[in-house]
C-alpha cells in the first residue's frame, strides 16, 4: 500500500480519485494553492508609465555620464 494511492482520513485510508491532468497542471503541486494577491492600497501602474519611467531614467543617466566625463570630473577613460 502506498500513500500515493491511498490517503489517510479520520475514518481510515481512502483511495485517491484518478485525475486526468495535463502536463501543465502536473507542474505544480496539488497541495500548493497560492493566495489571491490583492492589495487595495496600491493602484496599478500602467505599462505606458512604467516604460516612460525607465526611458527617462536611462536618458538622465546617460546625460549625467556625458556631463561628468565632458567636464573632466571623473577624468578620461584609460
C-alpha positions in Angstrom: 0.0 0.0 0.0 1.3 3.4 -0.9 0.3 6.8 0.3 0.4 7.9 -3.3 -2.6 5.7 -3.9 -4.3 5.9 -0.6 -4.6 9.0 1.5 -5.2 8.9 5.3 -8.6 10.2 6.5 -10.1 10.2 10.0 -12.1 7.1 9.1 -9.1 5.2 7.6 -7.4 5.1 4.2 -9.3 6.0 1.1 -8.1 5.8 -2.5 -7.3 8.9 -4.4 -9.6 9.6 -7.3 -7.9 9.2 -10.7 -7.3 12.7 -12.2 -6.9 13.4 -15.9 -4.2 16.0 -15.5 -2.3 17.7 -18.3 1.4 18.3 -18.3 0.8 21.9 -17.4 -1.3 21.0 -14.3 1.3 18.5 -13.2 4.0 21.2 -13.0 2.5 22.5 -9.7 1.7 20.6 -6.5 -1.9 19.9 -5.8 -1.3 20.9 -2.2 0.0 24.4 -3.1 -2.9 26.8 -3.5 -1.5 30.3 -3.6 -3.5 33.1 -2.0 -5.0 35.8 -4.1 -2.7 38.7 -4.4 -4.8 41.7 -3.6 -3.6 45.0 -2.3 -6.3 47.6 -2.2 -3.8 50.3 -1.1 -1.8 50.2 -4.3 -3.1 51.5 -7.6 -1.6 49.5 -10.5 0.9 51.4 -12.8 0.0 51.5 -16.4 2.5 49.9 -18.8 3.0 53.1 -20.7 4.0 55.0 -17.5 6.4 52.2 -16.5 8.2 52.2 -19.9 8.3 56.0 -19.8 9.9 55.9 -16.3 12.7 53.6 -17.4 13.3 55.5 -20.6 13.6 58.8 -18.7 15.9 57.2 -16.1 18.1 55.9 -18.9 18.3 59.3 -20.6 19.1 61.1 -17.3 21.8 58.6 -16.5 23.3 59.0 -20.0 23.3 62.8 -19.7 24.8 62.6 -16.2 27.7 60.4 -17.5 28.2 62.7 -20.5 28.4 65.8 -18.3 30.7 64.1 -15.8 33.2 62.9 -18.4 32.8 66.0 -20.5 33.7 68.3 -17.7 36.6 66.1 -16.6 35.0 65.4 -13.2 35.9 61.7 -13.5 38.8 62.1 -15.9 39.2 60.3 -19.2 38.7 56.6 -19.6 42.1 54.9 -19.7 
